[in-house]
Amino acid sequence: MDSPADSPKDSTASNRPVDARDRDDEGRARNARPRDGLGRPLPYGAAGVPRQPEGVVRAPEETVAEAQRLLDAGQPFHAHEVFEDAWKSGPEEERELWRGLAQLAVGLTHAARGNATGGARLLRRGAGALAEWTAPASGRGRPYGMDLSGVAGWARELAQDVEGGAPVDAAVRAPRLRG
């Protein structure tokens, strides 16, 4: 007779397949647990928000529109994934732009989760990246209609509020990317 240690794990409590690892279609390890709007993992079988597919190549205007939709819905973690796709797939000269926007979205995520230190740090780092990207000497202006100076100001103000102990509702405090 088999001992309990020899038998497969019971998946009934977690709704996870017995002895299976979460993998994508190419066999890479991927966490398939559902997530909430702030990207926190939920138990298997729970209703989560739709996840952003990884590696999607969008036109910059589509990136901005999709990220704004997610930010407005209180889903900054998912907006970060959209910015990350642009950062990884876009032209080299725009990588710092998209990375800075991704940092802002993650900063808002941490702030909304109650992590004041991490949230404020990422908000300031992202604001610094945007300020550098739009420095007068760069001649870049308003890429894809985004008001990067306004977004950087929003991030610095939110960082200060978060450090002051203000609770953050991600949907209410979402930035307006295009002013």
Solvent accessible surface area in square Angstrom, and as a share of the most:
residue,aa,sasa,rsa
1,M,243,1.08
2,D,107,0.55
3,S,52,0.33
4,P,123,0.78
5,A,99,0.77
6,D,102,0.53
7,S,58,0.38
8,P,88,0.56
9,K,159,0.67
10,D,108,0.56
11,S,27,0.17
12,T,107,0.62
13,A,104,0.81
14,S,45,0.29
15,N,101,0.52
16,R,81,0.30
17,P,84,0.53
18,V,69,0.40
19,D,110,0.57
20,A,38,0.30
21,R,156,0.57
22,D,24,0.12
23,R,121,0.44
24,D,38,0.20
25,D,148,0.77
26,E,123,0.55
27,G,36,0.35
28,R,126,0.46
29,A,52,0.41
30,R,89,0.32
31,N,67,0.34
32,A,65,0.50
33,R,77,0.28
34,P,27,0.17
35,R,36,0.13
36,D,29,0.15
37,G,16,0.15
38,L,22,0.11
39,G,0,0.00
40,R,101,0.37
41,P,59,0.37
42,L,44,0.22
43,P,92,0.58
44,Y,41,0.16
45,G,63,0.61
46,A,40,0.31
47,A,102,0.79
48,G,35,0.34
49,V,40,0.23
50,P,113,0.71
51,R,92,0.33
52,Q,22,0.10
53,P,83,0.52
54,E,112,0.50
55,G,60,0.58
56,V,47,0.27
57,V,115,0.66
58,R,48,0.17
59,A,47,0.36
60,P,41,0.26
61,E,92,0.41
62,E,98,0.44
63,T,2,0.01
64,V,1,0.01
65,A,55,0.43
66,E,40,0.18
67,A,0,0.00
68,Q,20,0.09
69,R,132,0.48
70,L,3,0.01
71,L,3,0.02
72,D,66,0.34
73,A,56,0.44
74,G,14,0.13
75,Q,30,0.14
76,P,0,0.00
77,F,38,0.16
78,H,0,0.00
79,A,0,0.00
80,H,30,0.13
81,E,29,0.13
82,V,0,0.00
83,F,2,0.01
84,E,45,0.20
85,D,14,0.07
86,A,11,0.09
87,W,73,0.26
88,K,130,0.55
89,S,53,0.34
90,G,16,0.16
91,P,65,0.41
92,E,124,0.56
93,E,118,0.53
94,E,23,0.10
95,R,78,0.28
96,E,82,0.37
97,L,0,0.00
98,W,3,0.01
99,R,87,0.32
100,G,0,0.00
101,L,1,0.00
102,A,3,0.02
103,Q,25,0.11
104,L,6,0.03
105,A,3,0.02
106,V,31,0.18
107,G,0,0.00
108,L,1,0.00
109,T,3,0.02
110,H,48,0.21
111,A,6,0.04
112,A,22,0.17
113,R,86,0.31
114,G,63,0.61
115,N,61,0.31
116,A,39,0.30
117,T,87,0.51
118,G,14,0.14
119,G,0,0.00
120,A,1,0.01
121,R,138,0.51
122,L,29,0.15
123,L,0,0.00
124,R,101,0.37
125,R,123,0.45
126,G,0,0.00
127,A,1,0.01
128,G,36,0.35
129,A,20,0.16
130,L,0,0.00
131,A,49,0.38
132,E,139,0.62
133,W,22,0.08
134,T,29,0.17
135,A,35,0.27
136,P,138,0.86
137,A,108,0.84
138,S,44,0.28
139,G,72,0.69
140,R,103,0.38
141,G,50,0.48
142,R,135,0.49
143,P,15,0.10
144,Y,63,0.24
145,G,32,0.31
146,M,0,0.00
147,D,36,0.19
148,L,3,0.02
149,S,81,0.52
150,G,37,0.35
151,V,2,0.01
152,A,2,0.02
153,G,30,0.29
154,W,42,0.15
155,A,0,0.00
156,R,115,0.42
157,E,104,0.47
158,L,0,0.00
159,A,0,0.00
160,Q,125,0.56
161,D,46,0.24
162,V,5,0.03
163,E,99,0.44
164,G,71,0.68
165,G,61,0.59
166,A,41,0.32
167,P,130,0.82
168,V,19,0.11
169,D,81,0.42
170,A,7,0.06
171,A,44,0.34
172,V,118,0.68
173,R,56,0.21
174,A,17,0.13
175,P,6,0.04
176,R,137,0.50
177,L,3,0.01
178,R,102,0.37
179,G,72,0.69
